Amino acid sequence: MSNPYTLADKVIAYLTKRYIKLFGKVRGMAFDEMNVISVSHEIYDTALAETKREMVRLSKKVYERHNESDNFDSEGFVLALMLAYDPTSKYIYQNEVDRKRARFVEGVLSSDFPMEEVKASQRLWIAMNKVFADEVTFQTMIKAYKDSGVKRVRWVTSPDERRCATCGAMHGKVFHIDKVPSKPHRNCRCWVEVVD
């Protein structure tokens, strides 16, 4: 199978451009408390809405690649992932959005260099959503296999120099579809494939 994260990469490339534009609204702004709080809500609410929309599309496309059914509620699935604890990232996505927004406000208001804080917040937001896009891909793939009646899957690790020892040790292991382990670390791009 080719890299199943190709779609996630395209979604993140698109969203990154959108995020840069959103965070760019801060340029030339007066950094008083009311402005910063107001713009933080505008930026993060818009970024979250766009992220949800694109992750739902991503989930739908990934599901369609692995299951022919058109009965998949990709929106409900993505929203459930946003509200569930993720053992790989070690947070609940929706809670992390609130923390990132608060950090943005605190950083900008307390810094002598507020634009540096804006750039740092933008980088953190992009990084968080790269991890989330990969998790949406991985979890959707597992859901599609389950819904197709697949019972066993094999763990696949990219065969390159960036493969960590933990992932390398898991390569080729077979798991029951209900017992697929969480990814061992952030930015893990392992996946599972059907065992015939």
C-alpha positions in Angstrom: 0.0 0.0 0.0 1.2 3.5 -0.7 1.5 6.0 2.1 -2.0 6.4 3.5 -1.0 9.8 4.9 -0.8 11.5 1.5 -4.4 12.9 1.9 -3.5 14.2 5.5 -0.5 15.9 4.1 -2.6 17.7 1.4 -5.2 18.7 4.1 -2.5 20.1 6.4 -0.8 22.0 3.5 -4.1 23.6 2.7 -4.9 24.4 6.3 -1.5 25.7 7.0 -2.0 28.4 4.4 -5.4 29.3 6.0 -3.9 29.3 9.5 -1.1 31.7 8.4 -3.7 34.0 6.9 -5.8 33.9 10.1 -2.9 34.6 12.5 -1.7 37.3 10.1 -4.8 39.4 11.0 -2.9 40.4 14.1 -0.4 42.5 12.3 -0.8 46.2 13.0 -3.3 45.5 15.8 -3.2 47.4 19.1 -2.2 44.8 21.7 -4.5 45.9 24.5 -6.4 43.3 26.4 -9.8 43.7 24.8 -8.4 43.6 21.2 -6.3 40.5 22.0 -9.1 38.6 23.6 -11.5 39.5 20.8 -9.1 38.6 18.0 -8.1 35.3 19.8 -11.8 34.2 19.6 -12.0 35.2 16.0 -8.8 33.4 15.0 -9.3 30.2 17.0 -13.1 29.9 16.3 -12.5 30.3 12.6 -9.4 28.0 12.6 -11.4 25.3 14.5 -14.3 25.5 12.2 -12.1 25.2 9.1 -10.2 22.4 10.8 -13.4 20.4 11.6 -14.6 20.9 8.0 -11.4 19.6 6.4 -10.9 16.8 8.9 -14.5 15.6 8.1 -13.6 15.6 4.4 -10.3 13.8 5.1 -12.1 11.1 7.2 -14.7 10.6 4.5 -12.1 10.1 1.8 -10.0 7.8 3.9 -13.0 5.7 4.8 -14.0 5.4 1.1 -10.5 4.1 0.3 -11.0 1.2 2.7 -14.7 0.5 2.7 -17.3 0.8 -0.1 -20.2 1.7 2.2 -21.6 5.2 2.0 -23.1 4.9 5.5 -20.2 6.5 7.4 -20.9 9.5 9.6 -17.6 11.2 9.1 -18.7 14.4 10.9 -19.8 12.4 14.0 -16.6 10.4 13.9 -14.3 13.4 13.8 -16.3 15.2 16.5 -16.0 12.1 18.7 -12.2 12.1 18.1 -12.0 15.8 19.1 -13.8 15.1 22.3 -12.0 11.9 23.3 -8.7 11.5 25.1 -5.9 10.6 22.7 -3.2 8.5 24.3 -0.7 9.5 21.6 -0.9 13.2 22.0 -1.9 12.8 25.7 -4.7 15.4 25.5 -8.3 15.9 24.5 -8.2 17.9 21.2 -11.0 20.2 22.2 -9.4 21.0 25.6 -6.1 21.7 23.9 -7.8 24.2 21.6 -8.9 26.1 24.7 -5.4 25.9 26.2 -3.8 27.1 23.0 -6.2 30.1 22.8 -5.4 31.0 26.4 -1.7 30.7 25.8 -2.0 33.0 22.8 -3.8 35.7 24.9 -1.4 35.4 27.8 1.7 35.3 25.6 0.7 38.3 23.5 -0.3 40.4 26.5 2.7 39.6 28.6 5.4 39.8 26.0 7.6 42.7 24.9 7.6 41.1 21.5 3.9 40.2 20.9 4.3 39.3 17.2 6.8 36.6 18.3 4.2 35.2 20.5 1.7 35.2 17.7 4.1 33.3 15.5 4.8 30.8 18.2 1.0 30.3 18.7 0.6 29.8 15.0 3.4 27.1 14.9 1.9 25.3 17.9 -1.6 25.3 16.2 -0.1 23.9 13.0 1.8 21.2 14.8 -1.2 20.2 16.8 -3.3 19.8 13.7 -0.6 17.8 11.8 -0.8 15.3 14.7 -4.6 15.4 14.6 -4.8 14.8 10.8 -2.6 11.8 11.1 -4.7 10.5 14.0 -7.9 11.0 12.0 -6.4 9.1 9.1 -5.3 6.2 11.4 -8.5 5.9 13.3 -10.7 6.2 10.2 -8.7 3.4 8.5 -9.3 1.2 11.5 -13.0 2.1 11.6 -13.4 1.4 7.9 -11.7 -2.0 8.3 -14.0 -2.9 11.3 -17.1 -1.9 9.3 -15.9 -4.1 6.4 -15.7 -7.1 8.7 -11.9 -7.3 8.9 -10.7 -9.2 11.9 -6.9 -8.9 11.8 -4.5 -6.2 10.6 -0.8 -6.0 10.3 1.2 -3.0 11.7 3.2 -1.3 8.9 6.1 1.1 9.5 7.6 3.3 6.8 11.0 1.7 5.9 13.2 4.8 6.2 15.9 6.2 8.4 13.4 8.2 10.5 11.7 5.0 11.8 12.1 4.8 15.6 13.1 1.6 17.5 9.6 1.3 19.0 7.9 1.5 15.6 10.5 -0.8 14.0 9.8 -3.4 16.6 6.1 -3.3 15.8 6.5 -3.6 12.1 4.8 -6.7 10.8 3.0 -7.6 14.0 -0.6 -8.8 13.6 -3.4 -7.5 15.8 -7.1 -8.3 16.2 -8.9 -5.2 14.8 -10.3 -4.4 18.2 -6.9 -4.6 19.9 -4.8 -2.3 17.6 -2.5 -0.3 19.9 -2.3 3.4 19.9 0.5 5.0 18.1 3.6 5.0 20.3 4.5 8.7 19.9 3.5 11.9 18.2 4.2 12.3 14.5 4.1 8.5 14.2 3.1 7.6 10.7 2.7 3.9 11.0 -0.5 2.4 9.7 -2.3 -1.0 9.5 -3.2 -3.2 6.6 -5.5 -6.1 6.2 -4.2 -9.6 6.9 -5.6 -12.0 4.3 
